[in-house]
Structure formats: structure tokens, C-alpha cells
Amino acid sequence: MIFNILMIIIIICLLIILGIKFLKIVKCHKFFKLHGIPHQSPLPIFGNILPVLLRQINVSDLIKNLYNKYPNTKYFGLYDFANPGIVIRDIELIKSIGIKNFENFTDHGMFGEEPCDPLFGRNLFLLKGKKWHDIRCLLSPAFTSNKLKLMFKLISQCAINFTEILTNETNELKEMKETFDKYTNDVILNCAFGININTMKDPNNDFYLLGKKATNMEKLTIKIFLMREFPYLMNLFNINLVDPCVYKFFKNIIMSTIKKREIMGIIKNDMLQLIMNDRGKLNLTEDEKIAQGFVFYFGGFDATSTIISCASHELAVNVNIQRKLQEKIDLILCEFNGDPTYDAISEFEYLDAIVNETLRKYPILPVLDRVCTKEFEFPPTTSDAKPFLVQPGMTIWIPVIGYHYDPIYYEEPEKFNPERFLKNGTANIKSMTFLSFGIGPRQCIGSRFALLKIKIMLFHLLSKYNLKVCSKTNVPLKSSKKTLGFFADNGYWMELERRKKKFLL
């Protein structure tokens, strides 16, 4: 009897809490109407993102569709569950948010408030305010031109090892994303942690296996949604984005490496050394040190291999572009006796254009986010509207995918056309319309490092192989509806054909 009464009381309390929550959401969903901001009518609770949650469309498609729906506005509204966010559609306003008035929009808000996750919650991407600024200043020297030149030989050797082992393998049909993961695993370990490893020879090493586990985007996407919408429950049940075994492994590796270097007086030119050089100036905790190391591994492992996979796919589909690239590669190999320099690859204009066009067509993140940290007034979104006062805590979205596929800036945006990024290209390219690595002070700290890794891999791969469409190749690539960002549904399959005769050698 008492148990039944308690259950009834609990149920009533839950219904009251849900009712209050529902009324609050209904009130929030009137926000844009009250302020005269164009928006798509929200669904109860879910706002505008239910199709993404139901895996009917990818978030890229959602953002692109909304971007195209409001062509004559400076910005429009989007409801992320109950949270109203402003999506920017005006280039000058993007410049204002990302650069000119950065102090009003300094933080990211993709994960909501700072999560308790020891790896994701304390890394550079999610840090806010002064803490972010101080750690960014600490780590920036890892990516100067001089440091990249020092890394060049390490990265090149990883690429050479990669292509040599490919040559010895008999199976010439490849799922390229998984194959390139092995290359990026080796590069980031060599350059960030000073650990020499060859994953093509040893695909069962712990770094690679746990790296795959940590970057499983389907699981991460679900956890990210839960962490943003139900942070208290995630914290209550101690559910982190990264599995405890991954955290424990990286903690042991990073801290033991630091301890070994300190005891033996070892000094290396890598990111881990910069963290060690802090010497208590920022009073970094153990978890903060581990988090910085992990986020560089996470970004360098998965995002880079995805871009290389997309570029390889486009080169396989567009044979004329591939042949032109190979001709230029052969010329460089001739000029440098088979041993190209850092400058030869980093300043390789046609390869640079191919990588940029890949990043345009397949941006790493389809949308950038900023959180307002100081009150700021937006101009009227249309000629008959009023200015809008953005309050601290409100989320601002920059629709990267919308700009990258806007025919005003990129003629025939669905077409893979590297020529548009050459000096004599015809594209109306403005810095605010090419946003793959972000914008302003919070743009990706490792962008130059990522570009170098991508270029070196493509250079050595195309010097030895022709990339060909096979029976498993999806043309065109279709984005998975199970993940945030662009990840190809059913993978990146192609045939690798050894080049029997170089064009110029």
C-alpha cells in the first residue's frame, strides 16, 4: 500500500516536472516570432533538428536547406531543441563576429556548459575565456613554419613507409578511410608525442585500436546530443564521450613520457614538449595536460584521414585532374632527384588547389558555432526589421556548408573544380566564404600542420599509384545520416593501380 502511494507520488512529480519543462520549451519556441526574425516553425521539444535525430538527413543538409530558404536575410533563426540560435547569412556580419568584435563572441558552445569529461571537457577547443587564450598561446609555437619544416621529414617518412607497404599488399581494392587512418595515426604520434610507430606493419597496436574506438563518430554523435541536452544526467551517471579505457591509456602514455623526459633530460621539438615547458606558469592540472595531448591526437587522426579520403575519391572520379596532378608531381620528383623539399610540397600550387577544393566540397564541420559573451547589437536582418540585441549565452551559427555551396561565390558548386583556387581562377572567393578551418582567433590551431600532412600523403600516393573507381565506389559520395559533419555512407572504396610508367621519368 505504502509502495503504491510512493509510486503515485513519484509519477505525479515527474509529470509536473515534464509539464513545466514542456511549457518552458513552448515559451522558448516563441522567441524568434517575438523578435521578428525569420525562422522555420519548430516542432514541440525538438525545434528544427528532429530530422537529424531521426537520421532522415545529415546536419549538413539541414543547414544547407535553411541557408537556401532565406536568401534575402542577414541572419535567420534555428531552434536547437528549446535553444534559439542565430544563423548568419551576411559576410560582413561573419567578419564582425569572428574577427572585428571577437571579444563579444570568444567561446564555443557545441557541448553546452563545460562538460566534466576529463579529455573533452578540458581541451583547447572547448576551453573558454582567459584559460583558452593562455593555453592557445602556450601551444601555438608547435605550428610555426620552422617547426613544420622540422616535422616535414618525419611526416614524409610516414608517407613513404605507407606507400611502400601498400605496394607489397596483394589486395588492390581498398576502403581508403581505414587505410589512411593508419598513416595519420603514425604522423600524430611521431610529431606530437615523439613516438615512432608503423601501423601499416602493426595494425593491432594499442594507439591505432584505441584511436578507432575514440573516434567512432556514430557513438560520439549520440553522446554529444545527450551531453548538450542532458548534461546533469551524463554527469550524474559519469558517462563520458571517451571510454574510460581510452582515457586510462592516453593518461599512462602521456604522463609516463613526460616523466621519462624529465628524468633523462630529453628535449624534443613536439607538442608534448610545449606542455612540459609550461613549468607551472599556467598551473595546468594533470587532466588538462592529457586533454591537450588527446585533442591533437583526436583531430589529427580522424579529420585529416577523412579529407585525404575525399580528395582521393575525387581524383579517382576526375581522371583528367588526377593525370594533371601526376604530371606535375613527376616534374617535381625530377627536379629534386626523387626527394622533394618542404617548400616544393607546401608551395605546390595545383596540389594546394586540389586540397582547398576538397575542403570546400567536404568541410570538416558543416557549421561553426560561437557563444555571445558580451551584449552585442546585430543590424536589422531585413530592410523592414529592427536591430536585434544579442544577449550573453546565446548561440551563433556560421553555416560553412551554405557558403561553400552558394553559386554566388562558387560557380557550379557541386562540381569538383580545383581550377577555381588557382591564381587565374574565376571563382568569386572571399576569405569569409571559405571557412573549413574556422575564422579569426579561434580558427583551427593545427590547420597548417593538417594541410602539410594531407599534401605529403597525396604527393607520395599519386607518385606511385593511379586511383580508380571500382565496383564498390559510391559516385557521388553520400554523407552518412548517423554522424555530425561529413562522413561517407558505406566508406571510400577504390582500386589502386601501380603506375607502370611515370609520365616524365
Summary of the structure (lengths in Angstrom):
residues: 505
radius of gyration: 24.2
end to end distance: 90.0
largest distance: 90.0
contacts: 1607
relative contact order: 0.15
helix: 54%
strand: 9%
